[in-house]
Amino acid sequence: MICNKCGQENQDDALSCGSCGHKLQSSQSGPGQLGFDDGGYVEPIPMLHEAGPATRRKTRKHVEAWAVALLAGGAAYGLSAAELYWPLFVLAGAAMAYALLRGLNWKG
């Protein structure tokens, strides 16, 4: 068997390459190996399909939540670095109102 990493010739029953140590894989499957179960063929695992609309919607919500959190955090950091603390209360109230309305599916 030839190693697919370094090209070294190995014995047919070797599990790893004698030269580089890379795991060797046989090009043939037999009983007890992937694709066979007690001599009978087992169907392969089906390919995963593209994410559905519910998954895309959930991903969009997560991205939006992170964007809002990073924006609010950046604004809070900038305001506290400038020692302007009173706008933080307005910012916190606006963030809570946005989260509440977003949780009630205000935006869809």
N, C-alpha and C positions, 0 to 999 in steps of 0.2 A: 504494500500500500504506500502511496506517495503522499507526503505531508503537503497540505494545501497552503501552508505558511512559508516553509523554507525549501520545499521540493526534495527533501531527503527521502530515499527509499527505506521503508520499514517492513517488518514482517507483517503478514496478513492478520495475525491475531493480536497485534500490538494495540494498546489503548491510547498511548501517547507517543509522540515522535521521540526517537532516541537522540536526535540532534538538538532540537529546540524545546521539547517538552510540550508542544501544542497538542491538544486533544485531537485524536484522529477519529474521523467518522467514516463509516462504511457507506458506499454508494448503494448498497442493497439492503433491504429490510427482510427480516425473517421472522418466524414465530417468536413471540416474546419481545419484539422490538416495536418501535413506533409504526403504527399503521396496521398491525396484525394483533389478533387476540385469539389464542387457541387455534391457529391455523386459518381462521376466517377473517376476512377484511373488515375493518372498522372504518366507518365514515370519518373523514377529516373534520376538524372543528370548522364551522362556517366562518367566513371572513366577517369582520365587524363592518357595519355599514356607517355611512356618514351620520353625524349627529343630527337628531331630529329637531323640529322646531322648539320643543320644550327645553331641550338641552341648550340650544343656542340662546333662548330667552333667559335661561338661568345664568349662563355665562355672561351675557350682556349686563344683567343686573349686578353680578359680582364685580365686573370691570367698572361699572358706574359707581358702585359703592366705594371701591378703592380710590377712584379718581376724586370723588367728593371728600373722602377722608384725608387724602394727601393734600388736596387744596386747602381744606380747613386747617389741617395741621401746619402747613406752610404759612398760612395767614396768621395763625396763633403764634408761631415761632417769630415771625417778623414783627408782629405787634408787641410781643413781650420783649424782644430785643430792643425795640424802640421805646420801651417803657411806657407804652400806651395800653393800659389794662382795661379801661372801660369798654372798648369795642369788643373785647373778648366775650362779654356777656351777650351782646347783640349777636355775635357770631355763633355762640352756643345755642341761643334761642332759635336762630334761623336753621341751624343744623338739625335741631330736634324737630322743628316744624316740618322740614323737608323729609326727615326719616319717617315721621308719623304719616304724612301724606303719601309718601312712596309706599309704605307698608299697607296703606288702604287702597292701593292700586290707583292712585290719583293719576299717574302718568301712563298706566297701561302695562 
